Amino acid sequence: MISPDDDDGLSRRLTVLYGSQTGNAEDVANRIAREARRRHWIARSLAMDDYDKSEVLEEQWIIFVAATSGQGQEPSNMRSFWQFLLRSDLPAQLLDQLRFTVFGLGDSSYSKYNWPARKLWNRLLMLGAVPFHEKGEADDQHYAGIEGTLDPWLEDLWRTLDALMPMPAHLNLIPSTAMPSARVSLSSAKQSTLSDVVSSSQDLVWATVSRNERATAPDHFQDTRYFDLTLDDATQWRAGDVLELKPKNIQKDVDMFLKHVRWADQADQPLRIESASQDQPLPPYWPAIATVRQICRELLDIFAVPRRSFFEMLAYFAKSDLEAERLREFCMPANQDELWDYSTRPRRTITEVLSEFKSVEIPLAYIFDVFPEIKPRQFSIASSSLVDPKRVQLLVAIVDYKTILHLPRRGVCTHWLKTLQPGTRLQVKIMPGSLETPKEINTPIICVGPGTGIAPFRALAQERAAQTEQTDLTIFFGCRSLEKDFYHAQEWQKAHDAGRLKFIVAASRDTPDKVYVQHKLREEAVWLWQLLRQGAHVYISGSAGQMPKSVRKALIEIIETQSHVSRMEAQAYLDTMEADGRLQEETWS
């Protein structure tokens, strides 16, 4: 760590770089940059992959904010920067001029908790960078969520920076009640041609929707869909890879939102979008000219559950002192339980919050400061390029539920996908997922995939069938009913009957006693232990929660009973499998 005595001509320029998959790390980074400007730092915040890597050789102060994606992977908008740092030809003292710290976002219920942040910290040290503040690690399991770790870490961070780089004597801290400057400058555009809102991702390919059909029975509560895309060009991918796409808001929902924020009358006026400050560059994928309607439909997540920063910004625009005070109370560290009960727990949306705080009038110039961006979504690919390199198949569960307040909720992405008709054109990206399959095609694999978790295993079955007669796959699938939600049933039955794989179904509602995949695992204990002794890999895919824990518990019991070891030794065996990459999870909440 550096000390105040180490100041050797350092400047008050601060760069905050983030790697963010869902937007949480980006929100933290923007919050840090806003606070830095209150303290008269020249601060900017941008994604690591939007950052000019050559500038890192000149930077003096960088704060890195790194989320955790999948099973310990880097977020997609951090991977290029991370690969740059990993280059073997970089000299050991390349970054000796850099003062840095790292804040990670993760979930301690996963074995690779905050791995991207930890690896980034260690790599920066190896390249000669000097930490000026201790690393912070947020934990989703904390009773106060991210804020439980972030708030005290930030307090210490600013104390450290104030000691290292005191504010110039002629300046005072800008009051927290003072409205920050807007990120963009909006002006009327003379031309009527609108710019496209492009994805933030690289390596995009064009595709056409070729199939969008319900996979579940018409009377089943869950609408799950077979969703097929035809790519313009042949592409190669591996089992376990994912397809990423960026959804849009439904037009009628956008119309409702525009009325809430009182922008309906100016929603179709073309506007030129420019950065309001050289120190706050705009993402390269933002349009140069767009209407408010286009921005709200294609770029902003206007129906998200708001983060704390949303309430912080709303407080500046509340005409009612009572409402402004209420909004600021939500943002106090001591009141995070209250904010959780109001917003996160009932899944109250941005639009619903705006409808309750009626005095709030958001100036159009602050549209990008108040509302978060829509983030790309990823879906496991359910087909193999060895079968058809231009056809990508997905298995998509439409998110539709009611909150504890009995209010309906719909997934922005899945409901947008549901509306897409065959022939619709869209841009997508195929990228590596978190499951890494063994290179040797004769390695036995045990797959556990309830519901749509079966998708990557269908790709794996197709891939292996194209390579060898005997796939050495044992697949456990869970559904409610063989008649209602047994996806690709005939295909699996045919492969099982032909002896190409072993397919075992747990239909939980077809028997008096509910039977789940973990029960079927125990029934096949002898067979599974035989496979494990042969070096089998185990893959678990599906909804996070109790399922992965129950499957792991069943595996430990199988190892314990079949090898006649203690429970602790069985746990150690499973831990070794995971460390060696023989046990992998791809789960989502």
C-alpha positions as CSV (number, residue, x, y, z in Angstrom):
1,M,0.0,0.0,0.0
2,I,1.1,3.6,-0.7
3,S,1.1,6.3,2.0
4,P,0.6,10.1,1.9
5,D,4.4,10.5,1.8
6,D,4.6,8.7,-1.5
7,D,3.0,11.6,-3.5
8,D,5.4,12.3,-6.3
9,G,3.5,14.7,-8.6
10,L,0.3,12.6,-8.8
11,S,-2.7,14.3,-10.5
12,R,-6.4,14.3,-9.4
13,R,-7.5,12.3,-12.4
14,L,-9.4,9.1,-11.6
15,T,-10.5,6.4,-14.0
16,V,-13.1,3.8,-12.8
17,L,-13.2,0.7,-15.0
18,Y,-15.9,-1.9,-14.6
19,G,-16.7,-5.4,-15.8
20,S,-20.5,-5.9,-15.5
21,Q,-22.9,-8.6,-16.7
22,T,-26.2,-7.5,-15.2
23,G,-25.4,-3.8,-14.5
24,N,-24.6,-3.9,-10.8
25,A,-20.9,-3.4,-11.3
26,E,-21.6,-0.6,-13.8
27,D,-23.9,1.1,-11.2
28,V,-21.2,0.9,-8.5
29,A,-18.6,2.4,-10.9
30,N,-20.8,5.3,-11.9
31,R,-21.6,5.9,-8.2
32,I,-17.9,6.1,-7.4
33,A,-17.3,8.5,-10.3
34,R,-20.1,10.8,-9.2
35,E,-18.8,10.9,-5.7
36,A,-15.3,11.6,-7.0
37,R,-16.6,14.6,-8.9
38,R,-18.1,15.9,-5.7
39,R,-14.6,15.9,-4.3
40,H,-13.2,17.7,-7.4
41,W,-11.6,14.8,-9.0
42,I,-11.7,14.6,-12.8
43,A,-13.4,11.3,-13.0
44,R,-14.7,9.0,-15.7
45,S,-16.4,5.6,-15.7
46,L,-16.4,3.1,-18.5
47,A,-16.4,-0.6,-19.3
48,M,-13.0,-2.2,-19.4
49,D,-13.5,-3.3,-23.0
50,D,-14.5,0.2,-24.0
51,Y,-11.2,1.5,-22.6
52,D,-8.2,2.3,-24.7
53,K,-5.7,-0.2,-23.3
54,S,-2.7,2.0,-24.3
55,E,-3.9,4.6,-21.8
56,V,-3.2,2.3,-18.9
57,L,0.5,3.0,-19.3
58,E,-0.1,6.6,-18.4
59,E,-2.8,6.3,-15.7
60,Q,-2.0,7.1,-12.1
61,W,-5.3,6.2,-10.4
62,I,-7.7,3.5,-11.4
63,I,-10.5,1.9,-9.4
64,F,-11.6,-1.5,-10.9
65,V,-15.1,-2.8,-10.3
66,A,-15.4,-6.5,-11.3
67,A,-18.5,-8.6,-11.2
68,T,-18.6,-12.4,-11.3
69,S,-20.3,-14.1,-14.2
70,G,-21.4,-17.8,-14.3
71,Q,-19.0,-20.0,-12.4
72,G,-16.3,-17.5,-11.7
73,Q,-15.9,-16.1,-15.2
74,E,-15.2,-12.5,-16.1
75,P,-18.1,-10.5,-17.4
76,S,-18.3,-10.2,-21.2
77,N,-17.4,-6.5,-21.3
78,M,-14.2,-7.2,-19.3
79,R,-12.7,-10.2,-21.2
80,S,-10.7,-8.4,-23.9
81,F,-9.1,-6.2,-21.3
82,W,-8.3,-9.2,-19.1
83,Q,-6.8,-11.1,-22.0
84,F,-4.6,-8.1,-22.6
85,L,-3.3,-8.2,-19.0
86,L,-2.6,-11.9,-19.3
87,R,-0.2,-11.5,-22.3
88,S,3.0,-13.3,-21.5
89,D,5.2,-10.7,-23.2
90,L,4.2,-7.9,-20.8
91,P,7.2,-6.8,-18.6
92,A,7.0,-7.3,-14.9
93,Q,7.1,-3.6,-14.0
94,L,4.8,-2.4,-16.9
95,L,2.3,-0.7,-14.6
96,D,4.6,0.6,-11.8
97,Q,3.2,4.1,-12.2
98,L,-0.3,2.9,-11.5
99,R,-2.1,3.3,-8.1
100,F,-5.1,1.0,-8.0
101,T,-7.7,-0.8,-6.0
102,V,-10.4,-3.4,-6.8
103,F,-14.0,-3.9,-5.7
104,G,-15.5,-7.3,-6.6
105,L,-19.1,-8.4,-6.7
106,G,-19.9,-12.0,-6.1
107,D,-21.9,-14.6,-4.2
108,S,-20.2,-16.7,-1.5
109,S,-22.5,-19.6,-2.1
110,Y,-20.5,-20.3,-5.2
111,S,-17.0,-21.9,-4.9
112,K,-15.3,-19.4,-7.1
113,Y,-16.5,-16.4,-5.1
114,N,-15.2,-13.1,-6.5
115,W,-12.6,-14.8,-8.7
116,P,-12.5,-12.1,-11.4
117,A,-11.7,-9.4,-8.8
118,R,-9.2,-11.6,-7.0
119,K,-7.4,-12.6,-10.2
120,L,-7.4,-9.0,-11.4
121,W,-5.8,-7.8,-8.2
122,N,-3.1,-10.5,-8.3
123,R,-2.3,-9.8,-12.0
124,L,-2.0,-6.1,-11.4
125,L,0.5,-6.7,-8.6
126,M,2.5,-9.0,-10.9
127,L,2.7,-6.1,-13.4
128,G,4.1,-3.7,-10.8
129,A,0.9,-1.7,-10.0
130,V,0.7,-0.4,-6.4
131,P,-2.5,-0.8,-4.4
132,F,-3.5,2.4,-2.6
133,H,-6.5,0.8,-0.8
134,E,-7.5,-2.7,0.3
135,K,-9.6,-4.9,-2.0
136,G,-13.3,-4.9,-1.3
137,E,-15.6,-7.9,-2.0
138,A,-19.4,-7.6,-2.0
139,D,-21.4,-10.7,-1.2
140,D,-25.0,-11.3,-2.4
141,Q,-25.5,-13.5,0.7
142,H,-25.0,-10.4,2.9
143,Y,-28.2,-9.5,4.7
144,A,-27.9,-6.0,3.2
145,G,-26.8,-7.2,-0.3
146,I,-24.1,-5.4,-2.1
147,E,-24.6,-2.3,-0.1
148,G,-23.6,-4.1,3.1
149,T,-20.0,-4.3,2.0
150,L,-19.9,-1.4,-0.4
151,D,-20.9,1.4,2.0
152,P,-18.2,0.9,4.6
153,W,-15.6,0.1,1.8
154,L,-16.4,3.4,0.1
155,E,-16.2,5.4,3.4
156,D,-12.7,4.0,3.9
157,L,-11.8,4.6,0.2
158,W,-12.6,8.3,0.4
159,R,-10.7,8.7,3.7
160,T,-7.7,7.0,2.0
161,L,-7.8,9.2,-1.1
162,D,-8.4,12.4,0.9
163,A,-5.2,11.5,2.9
164,L,-3.2,10.7,-0.2
165,M,-4.5,13.5,-2.4
166,P,-6.0,16.3,-0.2
167,M,-8.6,18.5,-1.9
168,P,-7.0,21.9,-2.9
169,A,-7.4,24.4,-0.1
170,H,-9.5,26.8,-2.2
171,L,-12.2,24.1,-2.9
172,N,-14.9,22.7,-0.8
173,L,-16.8,19.4,-1.0
174,I,-19.9,19.9,-3.2
175,P,-23.0,19.3,-1.1
176,S,-24.7,15.9,-1.7
177,T,-28.0,17.8,-2.3
178,A,-26.4,19.7,-5.3
179,M,-27.6,18.2,-8.6
180,P,-24.8,16.6,-10.6
181,S,-24.2,17.6,-14.2
182,A,-26.0,15.6,-16.8
183,R,-24.0,13.0,-18.7
184,V,-25.3,14.0,-22.2
185,S,-26.2,17.1,-24.1
186,L,-29.4,16.8,-26.2
187,S,-30.2,19.1,-29.0
188,S,-32.8,19.1,-31.8
189,A,-31.5,17.2,-34.8
190,K,-32.1,18.8,-38.2
191,Q,-31.9,15.5,-40.0
192,S,-34.7,13.0,-39.6
193,T,-32.6,9.9,-40.2
194,L,-32.2,8.1,-36.9
195,S,-29.1,6.2,-35.9
196,D,-29.3,2.5,-35.0
197,V,-28.9,1.4,-31.4
198,V,-26.2,-1.2,-31.8
199,S,-25.2,-3.8,-29.3
200,S,-22.3,-3.3,-27.0
201,S,-21.0,-6.7,-28.0
202,Q,-18.3,-7.4,-30.6
203,D,-18.5,-10.2,-33.2
204,L,-22.2,-9.9,-33.9
205,V,-23.8,-12.0,-36.6
206,W,-27.2,-11.6,-38.3
207,A,-29.9,-14.2,-37.8
208,T,-33.5,-14.8,-38.8
209,V,-36.1,-16.3,-36.5
210,S,-37.2,-19.6,-38.1
211,R,-39.2,-21.1,-35.3
212,N,-41.1,-19.8,-32.2
213,E,-43.4,-22.5,-30.9
214,R,-44.7,-23.5,-27.5
215,A,-43.0,-26.6,-26.1
216,T,-45.3,-27.1,-23.1
217,A,-48.9,-28.3,-23.2
218,P,-51.4,-25.5,-23.8
219,D,-52.9,-26.0,-20.3
220,H,-49.5,-26.1,-18.6
221,F,-48.8,-23.1,-16.3
222,Q,-45.3,-22.5,-17.8
223,D,-45.0,-21.3,-21.4
224,T,-41.7,-22.7,-22.6
225,R,-40.7,-22.2,-26.3
226,Y,-38.6,-23.9,-29.0
227,F,-36.9,-20.9,-30.5
228,D,-34.8,-21.4,-33.6
229,L,-32.6,-19.0,-35.4
230,T,-31.0,-19.3,-38.9
231,L,-27.6,-17.6,-39.1
232,D,-26.6,-15.8,-42.3
233,D,-23.2,-17.5,-42.2
234,A,-22.1,-20.9,-41.0
235,T,-20.6,-20.7,-37.5
236,Q,-18.8,-23.1,-35.3
237,W,-19.6,-23.5,-31.6
238,R,-19.1,-26.1,-28.9
239,A,-21.6,-27.8,-26.5
240,G,-21.9,-25.5,-23.5
241,D,-21.6,-22.3,-25.5
242,V,-24.3,-19.6,-25.2
243,L,-26.2,-17.2,-27.5
244,E,-26.3,-13.6,-26.4
245,L,-28.9,-11.1,-27.6
246,K,-30.1,-7.7,-26.5
247,P,-33.9,-7.4,-26.1
248,K,-36.2,-4.5,-26.7
249,N,-39.1,-3.2,-24.6
250,I,-42.6,-3.9,-25.9
251,Q,-44.0,-0.8,-27.6
252,K,-47.3,-0.5,-25.6
253,D,-45.2,-0.7,-22.4
254,V,-43.0,2.1,-23.7
255,D,-46.1,4.3,-24.5
256,M,-47.3,3.8,-20.9
257,F,-43.9,4.7,-19.5
258,L,-43.6,7.9,-21.6
259,K,-46.9,9.1,-20.1
260,H,-45.6,8.4,-16.6
261,V,-42.6,10.6,-17.2
262,R,-44.5,13.3,-19.2
263,W,-42.4,12.8,-22.3
264,A,-45.1,11.6,-24.6
265,D,-45.4,15.0,-26.4
266,Q,-41.7,15.1,-27.4
267,A,-41.1,11.4,-27.8
268,D,-40.8,11.4,-31.6
269,Q,-38.6,14.5,-32.0
270,P,-35.1,13.5,-33.4
271,L,-32.4,14.5,-30.9
272,R,-28.7,14.7,-31.3
273,I,-26.9,12.9,-28.4
274,E,-23.5,14.2,-27.4
275,S,-21.3,13.9,-24.3
276,A,-21.7,16.9,-22.0
277,S,-18.1,16.5,-20.8
278,Q,-14.8,15.3,-22.4
279,D,-14.2,13.4,-19.2
280,Q,-17.3,11.4,-19.5
281,P,-17.2,9.6,-22.9
282,L,-20.3,8.0,-24.2
283,P,-20.4,4.3,-25.0
284,P,-19.6,3.7,-28.7
285,Y,-22.8,1.8,-29.3
286,W,-25.1,4.6,-28.3
287,P,-26.9,6.3,-31.2
288,A,-25.8,9.7,-32.4
289,I,-29.3,10.7,-33.3
290,A,-32.5,9.1,-31.8
291,T,-35.9,9.9,-30.6
292,V,-36.9,9.5,-26.9
293,R,-39.2,6.7,-27.9
294,Q,-36.4,4.8,-29.7
295,I,-34.1,5.3,-26.6
296,C,-36.8,4.0,-24.3
297,R,-37.6,1.0,-26.5
298,E,-34.1,-0.1,-27.5
299,L,-31.6,1.2,-24.9
300,L,-33.1,1.7,-21.4
301,D,-34.3,-0.9,-18.9
302,I,-37.3,1.2,-17.9
303,F,-39.1,-1.8,-16.2
304,A,-36.2,-2.9,-14.0
305,V,-36.3,-3.2,-10.3
306,P,-34.5,0.0,-9.4
307,R,-31.1,0.1,-7.5
308,R,-30.3,2.6,-4.8
309,S,-28.7,5.0,-7.3
310,F,-32.1,5.4,-9.0
311,F,-33.7,6.8,-5.8
312,E,-30.6,9.0,-5.2
313,M,-31.2,10.6,-8.6
314,L,-35.0,10.9,-8.2
315,A,-34.5,12.9,-5.1
316,Y,-33.0,15.8,-7.1
317,F,-36.1,16.0,-9.3
318,A,-38.9,15.7,-6.6
319,K,-40.9,19.0,-6.4
320,S,-42.4,17.9,-3.1
321,D,-40.1,18.3,-0.1
322,L,-41.8,15.3,1.5
323,E,-41.2,13.1,-1.4
324,A,-37.6,14.3,-1.8
325,E,-37.0,13.5,1.9
326,R,-38.5,10.1,1.5
327,L,-36.3,9.3,-1.5
328,R,-33.2,10.4,0.4
329,E,-34.1,8.3,3.4
330,F,-34.2,5.2,1.1
331,C,-30.5,5.9,0.3
332,M,-29.2,6.1,3.8
333,P,-27.1,3.1,4.8
334,A,-29.2,2.7,8.0
335,N,-32.4,2.3,5.9
336,Q,-31.4,-0.4,3.5
337,D,-33.8,-2.9,5.1
338,E,-36.6,-0.4,4.4
339,L,-35.5,0.0,0.7
340,W,-35.3,-3.8,0.4
341,D,-38.9,-4.1,1.6
342,Y,-40.2,-1.3,-0.6
343,S,-38.3,-2.2,-3.8
344,T,-36.4,-5.4,-4.1
345,R,-38.6,-7.8,-2.2
346,P,-41.9,-7.0,-4.0
347,R,-40.0,-6.5,-7.3
348,R,-41.4,-3.0,-7.6
349,T,-40.4,-1.6,-11.0
350,I,-39.1,1.8,-12.0
351,T,-42.4,2.7,-13.6
352,E,-44.3,1.8,-10.5
353,V,-42.0,3.9,-8.3
354,L,-42.5,6.9,-10.6
355,S,-46.3,6.4,-10.4
356,E,-46.1,6.7,-6.6
357,F,-43.7,9.7,-6.4
358,K,-45.9,11.9,-8.5
359,S,-44.1,15.2,-8.0
360,V,-40.9,13.9,-9.7
361,E,-40.2,15.6,-13.0
362,I,-37.1,14.3,-14.7
363,P,-35.5,16.7,-17.2
364,L,-34.9,15.0,-20.5
365,A,-31.2,15.7,-20.4
366,Y,-30.9,13.3,-17.4
367,I,-32.5,10.3,-19.2
368,F,-29.2,8.4,-19.3
369,D,-28.3,9.4,-15.7
370,V,-31.5,8.1,-14.1
371,F,-32.4,5.0,-16.0
372,P,-30.2,1.9,-16.4
373,E,-29.4,0.3,-19.8
374,I,-30.9,-2.9,-21.0
375,K,-28.3,-5.6,-20.7
376,P,-27.8,-8.4,-23.2
377,R,-29.2,-11.8,-22.1
378,Q,-27.6,-15.2,-22.6
379,F,-29.2,-18.5,-23.4
380,S,-27.6,-21.9,-23.5
381,I,-27.5,-23.3,-27.1
382,A,-29.6,-26.5,-27.4
383,S,-28.1,-27.7,-30.7
384,S,-24.7,-28.5,-32.2
385,S,-23.0,-26.8,-35.1
386,L,-21.8,-30.3,-36.2
387,V,-25.4,-31.0,-37.1
388,D,-26.1,-27.6,-38.7
389,P,-23.6,-24.7,-38.5
390,K,-26.3,-22.2,-39.5
391,R,-29.1,-23.3,-37.2
392,V,-29.1,-22.3,-33.5
393,Q,-31.8,-23.8,-31.3
394,L,-32.8,-22.5,-27.9
395,L,-35.2,-23.6,-25.2
396,V,-36.7,-20.5,-23.6
397,A,-38.9,-20.4,-20.5
398,I,-41.1,-17.3,-20.6
399,V,-40.8,-15.4,-17.3
400,D,-44.3,-14.6,-16.0
401,Y,-45.2,-14.5,-12.3
402,K,-46.9,-12.5,-9.6
403,T,-45.1,-10.7,-6.8
404,I,-45.8,-10.8,-3.1
405,L,-48.1,-7.8,-3.8
406,H,-49.9,-10.0,-6.3
407,L,-48.8,-7.8,-9.2
408,P,-48.0,-9.4,-12.5
409,R,-44.3,-9.5,-13.7
410,R,-42.9,-10.4,-17.0
411,G,-39.4,-10.9,-18.1
412,V,-38.4,-8.1,-20.6
413,C,-36.3,-10.4,-22.8
414,T,-38.4,-13.6,-22.8
415,H,-41.6,-11.6,-23.6
416,W,-39.9,-9.8,-26.3
417,L,-38.7,-13.1,-27.8
418,K,-42.2,-14.5,-27.5
419,T,-43.5,-11.7,-29.8
420,L,-40.9,-12.3,-32.6
421,Q,-42.4,-13.9,-35.6
422,P,-40.6,-16.2,-38.1
423,G,-38.7,-14.0,-40.5
424,T,-37.7,-11.4,-37.9
425,R,-34.1,-10.3,-38.3
426,L,-31.9,-9.6,-35.3
427,Q,-28.2,-9.5,-34.3
428,V,-26.8,-12.1,-32.0
429,K,-23.5,-13.3,-30.6
430,I,-22.3,-16.8,-29.9
431,M,-19.8,-17.0,-27.1
432,P,-18.3,-19.5,-24.6
433,G,-20.5,-20.5,-21.7
434,S,-19.4,-21.7,-18.3
435,L,-19.5,-25.4,-19.1
436,E,-16.3,-26.8,-20.5
437,T,-16.6,-30.3,-21.9
438,P,-13.6,-32.7,-21.9
439,K,-11.6,-32.9,-25.1
440,E,-11.6,-36.7,-25.1
441,I,-14.9,-37.8,-26.6
442,N,-14.8,-41.1,-24.8
443,T,-14.8,-39.5,-21.3
444,P,-18.0,-40.5,-19.5
445,I,-20.3,-37.5,-18.7
446,I,-23.1,-37.4,-16.1
447,C,-25.6,-34.6,-16.9
448,V,-28.2,-33.3,-14.5
449,G,-30.6,-30.8,-16.1
450,P,-34.1,-30.2,-14.9
451,G,-36.4,-28.0,-17.0
452,T,-34.6,-25.8,-19.5
453,G,-31.4,-26.8,-17.9
454,I,-31.5,-29.7,-20.4
455,A,-30.6,-27.3,-23.3
456,P,-26.8,-27.6,-23.2
457,F,-27.0,-31.3,-22.8
458,R,-29.0,-31.6,-26.0
459,A,-26.2,-29.8,-27.7
460,L,-23.7,-32.1,-26.1
461,A,-25.6,-35.2,-27.1
462,Q,-25.8,-34.0,-30.8
463,E,-22.1,-33.1,-30.7
464,R,-21.0,-36.5,-29.4
465,A,-23.4,-38.4,-31.7
466,A,-21.8,-36.6,-34.7
467,Q,-18.3,-37.7,-33.5
468,T,-18.8,-41.3,-32.2
469,E,-21.4,-44.1,-32.1
470,Q,-21.2,-44.4,-28.3
471,T,-21.7,-41.0,-26.6
472,D,-20.9,-42.2,-23.0
473,L,-23.6,-39.8,-21.7
474,T,-25.9,-40.4,-18.8
475,I,-28.6,-37.7,-18.6
476,F,-31.0,-37.0,-15.8
477,F,-33.9,-34.8,-16.7
478,G,-36.5,-33.3,-14.4
479,C,-40.0,-32.1,-15.3
480,R,-43.4,-32.0,-13.8
481,S,-45.2,-34.3,-16.2
482,L,-44.3,-36.5,-19.1
483,E,-47.3,-35.1,-20.9
484,K,-46.9,-31.4,-20.1
485,D,-43.2,-30.4,-20.1
486,F,-41.0,-33.2,-21.3
487,Y,-38.9,-31.3,-23.9
488,H,-37.8,-33.0,-27.0
489,A,-39.3,-36.2,-25.6
490,Q,-39.3,-38.3,-28.8
491,E,-35.8,-37.4,-29.6
492,W,-34.5,-38.5,-26.2
493,Q,-36.5,-41.7,-26.2
494,K,-35.1,-42.6,-29.6
495,A,-31.5,-42.0,-28.5
496,H,-32.1,-44.0,-25.3
497,D,-33.7,-46.9,-27.1
498,A,-30.9,-47.0,-29.6
499,G,-28.3,-47.3,-26.8
500,R,-26.5,-44.1,-27.7
501,L,-27.0,-42.7,-24.2
502,K,-28.8,-43.4,-21.0
503,F,-31.7,-41.0,-20.3
504,I,-33.5,-41.0,-17.0
505,V,-36.6,-38.8,-16.3
506,A,-37.9,-37.6,-12.9
507,A,-41.5,-36.5,-13.5
508,S,-42.3,-34.9,-10.1
509,R,-46.1,-34.6,-10.4
510,D,-46.8,-37.9,-12.2
511,T,-46.5,-40.0,-8.9
512,P,-48.2,-39.7,-5.5
513,D,-44.8,-38.9,-4.0
514,K,-42.8,-36.1,-5.7
515,V,-39.7,-37.5,-7.4
516,Y,-36.9,-35.2,-8.4
517,V,-33.6,-35.7,-10.1
518,Q,-31.7,-36.2,-6.9
519,H,-33.9,-39.2,-6.1
520,K,-33.1,-40.7,-9.5
521,L,-29.4,-40.2,-8.9
522,R,-29.6,-42.2,-5.7
523,E,-31.5,-45.0,-7.5
524,E,-28.6,-45.2,-10.0
525,A,-25.9,-45.1,-7.3
526,V,-24.0,-48.2,-8.4
527,W,-23.9,-47.2,-12.0
528,L,-22.9,-43.6,-11.2
529,W,-20.1,-44.7,-8.9
530,Q,-18.8,-46.9,-11.6
531,L,-18.7,-43.9,-14.0
532,L,-17.0,-41.7,-11.4
533,R,-14.3,-44.3,-10.9
534,Q,-13.7,-44.2,-14.7
535,G,-13.1,-40.4,-14.5
536,A,-16.6,-39.2,-15.4
537,H,-17.4,-35.5,-15.5
538,V,-20.6,-34.2,-13.8
539,Y,-22.5,-31.2,-15.2
540,I,-25.4,-29.6,-13.3
541,S,-27.6,-27.1,-15.3
542,G,-30.8,-25.4,-14.4
543,S,-32.4,-23.0,-11.9
544,A,-30.3,-22.0,-8.9
545,G,-31.7,-22.5,-5.4
546,Q,-32.3,-25.9,-3.9
547,M,-31.7,-28.1,-6.9
548,P,-27.9,-27.8,-7.2
549,K,-27.5,-28.2,-3.4
550,S,-29.8,-31.3,-3.5
551,V,-27.9,-32.8,-6.4
552,R,-24.5,-32.3,-4.6
553,K,-25.9,-33.8,-1.5
554,A,-27.0,-36.9,-3.4
555,L,-23.6,-37.2,-5.1
556,I,-21.8,-37.0,-1.7
557,E,-24.1,-39.8,-0.4
558,I,-23.4,-41.9,-3.4
559,I,-19.6,-41.5,-3.0
560,E,-19.9,-42.2,0.7
561,T,-22.0,-45.4,0.5
562,Q,-20.4,-46.9,-2.7
563,S,-16.8,-46.3,-1.7
564,H,-17.4,-46.9,2.1
565,V,-15.8,-43.7,3.2
566,S,-16.8,-41.0,5.7
567,R,-19.1,-38.1,4.8
568,M,-16.1,-35.8,5.2
569,E,-14.0,-37.9,2.8
570,A,-16.9,-38.0,0.3
571,Q,-17.1,-34.2,0.4
572,A,-13.4,-33.9,-0.1
573,Y,-13.7,-36.3,-3.2
574,L,-16.4,-34.0,-4.6
575,D,-14.3,-30.9,-3.9
576,T,-11.3,-32.4,-5.7
577,M,-13.6,-33.1,-8.7
578,E,-14.7,-29.5,-8.8
579,A,-11.1,-28.2,-8.5
580,D,-10.1,-30.5,-11.4
581,G,-13.0,-29.3,-13.6
582,R,-14.8,-32.6,-13.4
583,L,-17.8,-31.1,-11.5
584,Q,-19.3,-27.9,-13.1
585,E,-22.5,-26.0,-12.6
586,E,-24.4,-23.6,-14.9
587,T,-27.2,-22.2,-12.9
588,W,-29.3,-19.1,-12.9
589,S,-31.8,-17.4,-10.6
